[in-house]
Structures are given as C-alpha cells and as structure tokens.
C-alpha cells in the first residue's frame, strides 16, 4: 500500500513537472530537438535532449561572442559606416540579446530534462527495490517483517 501511494505521488509530481515544462515555450527552434523533446519517455531520451540543448547553447554562445565583437567594431569605428552606423549597432545589439535569451532558455530546458531523467531513474530504482511485507500473527499481535 505504501509503495502504491509513493508511486502515485511520484507520478502526479512528474505529470505536474511535465505540464509546467511543456507549457513554457521551447527555447530551441531546431525541429530535430523539438521532436526528440516531445517524444522523450525514458531517462536516456531526456539526457539526449539535454545534451542537444547544451550543444546548441554552446554554438549560440559562439555567435554571441562574434556579435559582441562586431558591435564593438560598429561602436569604435562608427565613422566608417556613415548613416548606417546606428542601425547596425541597434540590430547587432538586438541579436546579442536574442541569442543570450535563447542560450539561457536552452540551459534551463536542458536542466529540466536532466531533472526529468533523474526522476525517472529514481522511480525506476525505487520500483525495482526490495519490497517489505508485514504480517500480523494470531491473537498476540506479534508482527513479522519479511524482506
């Protein structure tokens, strides 16, 4: 009875967690990662999604750095770009902000998938663990625990 109640609580918490993650906007726009995230069922599926999101975050971090260097160029040598200097600066600044937001969202999403994987592994280990049976003997009220 206790294990069934524990499984029920674990299942309900997992459903709540999944609902909160799925209601948030996915950070990535990569169709392969989106499909993998939607089909993730096992712990290894969630870990694979987390790794993909972390890899995407690393790639975007490189783009952030490139855009920051470009922005510095536009700011330091605005005279080279004439009237377009301000437009280039604001566009590049917006790209930096967007990429940083996606990087942060990817990292959060990856952490959520790692947490889901850990929960699934914990539930799997708990379900396969030793079950304890308790029996009450006769009228004396003595109990025997079997493992």
Phi, psi and omega in degrees: 000317180297318181292325178294320178294319178297319178295321179297314179297316179298317180296317180294320179293323178294318178298317178297318179295315179297321179296320180292323179288317183289334179284338176283155180287134177293139183290322187273155173247003180290117183300326180294318179291319178300315180296317180296321180294322181288331182265357184296124181234315183268168178299319180293328175298314181294322178295319178298318178296316180300316179297319179297317179294321178293323177294317178298320178298321178296317180296319179290329178297325176296317178296322178301313181298317178299316181292324177295320177295320178295318178298318177299320178298315181296324181284318183287327184234047181302329181299337179285339187254359175058225183294337182280352186304311181294320178298316179296319179296313182292322178296314181293320177298320178295320177297319178300313179299315181297312180298319179295322177296318180292321177300311180298319179294320177298317180295318178295317180295320178297318178297321179295319179291324176295321178295318177298319178297317179297318178297318179295319178295319179296317179294324179294316179293322180293322181289330181267001181289177181290134178262137181255130177250142179236131180234138177259129183261130170044209186271352182279343178080011177290139178244148180237131178255128180250141177237000000 
